[in-house]
Amino acid sequence: MANNVDTELLISEVEKRGVIWDTSNEYYKDKNKKNAAWDEICSGLLKNYKSESQMQKKLILQDIISKWRSIRDNYVRSLKKQAENCKSCSGTKRIKLYIYGKQLAFLKKNKELQHTDGNLEDNIQKVIQYKESNDTEEDIELNVHGTSTSTVSEPIVRASHYLVRF
């Protein structure tokens, strides 16, 4: 079903509906609004979608969402490879740009895809404060947002390509 769908059309339909991809959208976490947006997308992509049975609609919807996630994930992987290649400064290995990269550029608006190096100093300060305020042997791992993720032997701050241990 999703194999018959034009990928570029799917991308443009998703782009029009920020509730699906824009984490800053006020309705991003509203499942009803997301489901309605996906229903609109399926209606726009497939002519006979509205006349299908509920079970068939559900299968089509799952197929379309799966295709979208695959496209999005491949794009994110492509961006990560490009970033790693730039960091290594090798220049010898040339990474091919993702085929739908230009169309998917709107996804860079998401906070998850933005570079988070700016938080590194704040997170280091949080770890130092934690170390100074706690006399116990138990230390925690902090993610790039400075929140606790798990118990480890040394506190770790991770931000993009930096790794700082205390």
N, C-alpha and C positions, 0 to 999 in steps of 0.2 A: 504494500500500500504506500508506504513512505518512499519507496524506491521510485515511484511514478511522480513524485513531487519535485518541482523545480527548486533546487537548493537556493538560488539567488532570490527567488520569490519568497521562500520561507524566511530567509534572513531579513528581507525588507519588511515582511509582515510582523516579525518579532520586534524589529527596531521601532516600529510604530507604537508598540505596546510596552511601555516602560515598566509596567507592573510585573512583567515577566523577568526582566534582566536588570533593572535599575534598583540597586539596593537602597538608594536614597529616596525612592518613590514612597510616598506615605502609605500606599496600599500594597507594597511589596510582599508583606507577610500575610496578606489576606487571601486565603485559599480560594474563596468564592470569586473574588475579582480575577485571580489568575486563571481559574477554570473557565470563567466567562471569556477571558482574552484568548485562551487556547481554543475554545469553541468557535470564536470568531475567525481565528486563523484557519482552522480546519474548514470552515464554511467557505472562506475565500480561496483556499487551495484546491478543494475538491468540490466539483459541481453537485454531486449527488449526496453530499454529506448529511444534509438536513433530512433526507428521506430514508436514511438508514435506520435500522433498529438500534435501540439503546446499547445492546451488547456489541454490535458492529461499530457504533460510534466510539465506544470505549476503547476498542481495539485500535481503531484508526488514530484516536487521540494519543494513546500510548506509543504508537509507532512514530507519530509526528514529533512528540516530545523527545523520544529516544534519538531521533535523527538530529534534532536541534542540539541536544546535549553532546552528541558526538561531534558535531560541527564546532560548537563552542569549546569543548575540551581540546580538540585538535588545534584550534587557534591559540589557546592559552599555552599549550605545549610548545607551539611554534615560537611564541613570544619568549618563553623561558629559554629555549635553545638559542635564540638570537641574543638575549641578554648575557647568557653564559659565554657565548662566542665573543661578544664585545668585551667582557671582563677579562678574558684570557689574553686579549690583545694579540692573538696569534696571527690573524689575518690570512693564514694559510687555508683554514677551513671555511669555506663559504656556505652559509646556510641559505637554503632556498626559501623564499617567502611563501607563506601559506596562500593557497589559491584564492581564498575568499577573505584574505587579510584586510584589504581596503574596505570591503563592505562591513566587516566586523569591527572596524576601528571604534565604533560607538561604544563597544564594551569596555574600552579603556577608562571610561568615566567611572566605572565601578571602583570602589575603594580597594577591593581585593587585588586588583590588577595594577594599582599604583605602587610606585616605589616607596618603601617604608623606612628608608635610612634615617629620616628625620627624627624618628622616635628612639634611636639608639642611645643617645645621651640621657634622655629621660629614663629609659629602662635601666641603664647602668646606675643612675642615681638611686632608683628604687631598690636595686639589689644591694647597693652599699648601705642604704638606710636599713634594709632588712637585716643585713649582717650585723650592724651596730646595735639594733634594737632587740635582737633575739640572742639569748645566751645558750639556746639548745643546740644539739648536734644536728637536728633535722633541718635540712635546707630544701628550697623549692626551686623548680624550674619556672622561669617567666617567659611567656611568649612575647611577640613583638608589641603587644598591647600592654605589657607589664602585668598581666594577670596570671595567677597561678595555674599551672597545667598538671604538674605531678611532683612527687617527692623524688629527689635524687641526692647523690652525695655532695655535689657542688652546685651552687646556683649558676645557671647559664642564661645568658641573654642572647637571643638570636634575632638578627635583623638583616634580611636579605642575605648578602654574602659575608657578613661579619659573624664571628663567633667569639664571645668574650667569656673567659672563665675567671672566677675568683677563688 
